[in-house]
Amino acid sequence: MKRIVAQAAKEWRQFRRDRLTMALAGVLPIVMLLLFGTAMALDPDGLTLSVEDLDNTPASRSYLETYAATQDFVLVPRTAGPLTGSLDSGRARMAVQIPAHFERDLLRGAPTQVQVLIDGTDANTANALRNTAKAVNQAFVTRRLGAAAQSPSVRAQVRFWYNPGLSDRRFFGSGALGMVLILFPALLGALAVSREHENGTIIQAYASTLTAPQWLVGKAIPYVLVGAAEFVICFAVGATFFNYRLPTDPTPFLLGTAFYIIAAVFYGMAVGNVMGTQSAAIQAVQLGAFLISMLLSGFLVPVSNIPIELRWISHIIPATYYVHVTRDAFLRSGGWESMGGSVAVLALMCLFFFAANLRKMHRMQFAD
C-alpha cells in the first residue's frame, strides 16, 4: 500500500509541476461544456430570400410583404437568368416566384400557384422553410378571404433543390470530409514538432544550414502528402456510402482541398511549437481542430444559427470554408462562382499559419 501511495504522490508532483497540463485539465472541461451548451440552435435564423415578381401589382407586393412580416428572412437581389440562379450561387436559401396575372386571378376567384424553391442541402432548415412558406401562404389567404375560406385561392407549390429527398446522410456525409481532413493532418503536424521540442532534437535545426522557411516546408511536406492520401481514401469511401461525385468543374474543389490540408498541417505545427509536449499538443488539437470545427463550422447546424457571441469564431477556422466547399461540390456541383471566395480564404489561411510558425521560430539561429 505504501508503494502505491508513494507512486501516486510522485505522479501528482509531476502533474503539478506541468502548469500547462494542469491548465488544460481545468479549462478544457469548462470550454467544452459552454460550447456544447451554447454553440448550437435548431431554429433557423438569418434566412436569405430571393423573389421574382412577374405580376408586379398591389396584390403580388402584398403577398411578398407577408414574408417580410415574419422577420425571419433577409431579402437578397435576384441574380440574372433563371430563378434557380440565386440558389446555385449560394446567395439565397429560398426563392419565390409570383406568376403573371396573379392579381387578376385572385379577383376572378380562380386558383393560382406561387412557385417556391428551397435549398434542400440542410434537411432541418429546408423543412423549417417549407413550413414557413405554407404558413405565410395561409396567412395571406386568410387576410384576403377571411378565416372561412374553404379552398385557398393561392397555393404554394414547394420544390426542394439539390437534395430533393432531404437526406441527412448526404448532408452530414459531405461535411464529414472536412472533419477528417482537419483533425489527422493537424495532429500529425503537431506531434512532429512537439516531439522535436520534447526530445531536444530541435537543437539540430539550430545548428543546420537550413533557413526557417526551408525547415518548416521540409517538415510539412510528408504530412501534406499523408493528408492527400487520406483525402483519396476518404473520397473513395464517400463515393460508395455518401454518393460523392466530382462537380462539373473540379478545379475549385481540388484546389480548396489542397489549401485545406496545407493549412491543417501548418496549424498543427504551430500548436506543436507553442505547446512543446506531445500530450499538450494532442489536447490542443482535439479542442482547436476537431471540437471547435465540429460545433462552429456549419457541419452540424448552419453558421447563421450559431449565437452571435460565438459566430465570429466560425469565420476564423478553416473548416467553415471547407465544409462550404465540399457541400457545394457534392450537393450542388458548384463552381468558382459559389466556391471561389472560400478557396481564396483557405489560401490566405495557409499563409497565416505559415507566418505564425515563422514568428514563433524567429529566435532560432539558422545560418544563412
Secondary structure, DSSP 8 states (H G I E B T S, - for coil): -HHHHHHHHHHHHHHHH-HHHHHHHHHHHHHHHHHHHHS---S--SEEEEEEESS-SHHHHHHHHHHHHTS-EEE----SSSTTHHHHTTS-SEEEEE-TTHHHHHHHT--EEEEEEEE-SSHHHHHHHHHHHHHHHHHHHHHHH-TT-SS-SEEEEEEEES-TT--HHHHHHHHHHHHHHHHHHHHHHHHHHHHHHHHTTTHHHHHSS--HHHHHHHHHHHHHHHHHHHHHHHHHHHHHHS-----SS-HHHHHHHHHHHHHHHHHHHHHHHHH-SHHHHHHHHIIIIIIHHHHHSSSSS-GGGS-HHHHHHHTTSHHHHHHHHHHHHHHH---HHHHHHHHHHHHHHHHHHHHHHHHHTTTS----
